[in-house]
Each structure stands twice: as C-alpha cells, then as structure tokens.
Amino acid sequence: MQRVCFLLKVRQDRLEEYKRRHQAVWPDMLAALRDTGWHNYSLFLRDDGLLVGYFETDDLEAAQAGMARTDVNARWQAEMAPFFEDLDGRPDEGMRPLTEVFHLD
C-alpha cells in the first residue's frame, strides 16, 4: 500500500465554505474515490489555509487515472478549483505528492 501526502493552499476568504463543502461531499464522488482505489483519505486544514491531504492506494497512477475518467470528478474539480491559491488548472492535477522520509509501522 502506497501512502500519499500532498499540500495545497486554500484561499483565506474561502476557508469556511471549503470546510462546509467537505462536510457534504457528493455520494457519487465518495463512491468514485473508493471504486478507483483511494483509501484512508483525509484532509487537514490549518487556519492560514494550508491543506494537507493524505490517502493510501495500491497504485497512485491507476487511482488518479481512474478518477480522471469519471464525470463526477470533473464536476467536483471544476467546483473546487476557485478555492485554491497558486493553482493552474484542477486541484487533482496540482497535487504534488511529498516524499516520505520516515514511517513508524
């Protein structure tokens, strides 16, 4: 299982709305994530807008490609893109995994 962690920056003026949106993620989006191999997915948001994402997957490329083929992901990414700073394009395309340097099993 591959562990993936990434950072993005949510705009200060959109923090509360971003949180609200993630309290009610569309059921078909949740199903698509599960069906394409995204497991144990969490998002953590700091008060200054720093967003830390973490998930586990058997195959990162396959999980991303699977989501890219879904209509629900295209709609979700289009709606979420305006929430982020310094992002050209969709949030899922701007996600750059961090290098894992330690893991306590």
N, C-alpha and C positions, 0 to 999 in steps of 0.2 A: 504494500500500500504506500503510495507516494503522498507525503504531506506537503501542502502548498500554502504559502503565506504571501500576501501581497499588500501594498499600500496604495491608497488613493486619497484625494483631498476633497472633502465636501465643502461647498461654499458656506461661509458663516451665516448668510441670510437665509439659507435653505435647510439648516440643521434640523429644526423641529419637524418640518414637512418630510424630510428624509426619514426620520425616525417613524413618523406616522405611516408612511408608505410601507415600511418594513414590518409593521405590526399587522399588516393585512396583505401580505404577498399573495398574488393570484394563485388559486389552487392549481391551475394548469401550469403555471411557472414552477411551482414546487414539484409537481409530478414530472415535469420535463427534466429538472435537475436530478431527481432521483433516478429516472429512467436512463439518463446519459452518463451515470457513474459519478456523480458528485455526492460525497458522503461526509457526515460530521461537519457541515458547513456552518460557520459562524462569522458574524461581522461585529467588530468592536469600534465604537466611535468616541473619540476624545472631544472635549469641549471646544477645541480650536479647529475641529473639522477633520483631523487626521483619522482616516478609516483604515482599520486593519482587518483583512479578510483571511480566513483560514478554512481549508477543506482538505479532504483526503480523497484520493482516486486511484484506481488501478493503473490508469493511463491518461495523463494530462492532455495530450494531443487528441486522443479519442474523445475525451469528455468535452473539450472545447469544440471539436468538430461536430459532435452530436448536438450540442446546444445551438451551434451556428445554423444547423439545418431546420430548427424549429421556428415556426411563425411566432409563437409566444415570446421567445427570446428576442426576436427582432423588435416586437412591440415594447417589451419591458426595457430593453436597452435604449430605445428612442425616448421613452419617457424619463429614464434616469439620467441620461447624458447631461441635461442642463443643471443638474445638482453638483457637478464636479468642476473644480478648478484645473487649469493646465491640462486639459484633455482634448485631444483632437480625435474626433470620432466617437465610437461607442465605448462605454466603460469596460466591457469584457475584452475589448481589443487593446485597451490601455493598461490592462493589468499586467504587471511585470513581476513574476514570482521572485521572491527573495531567496538567497542561497542559505540553506540550512547548515549551520556550523556546529550544532550540538542538539542531541536528543536523549533524554533520560527515558529509557523504556521501562 
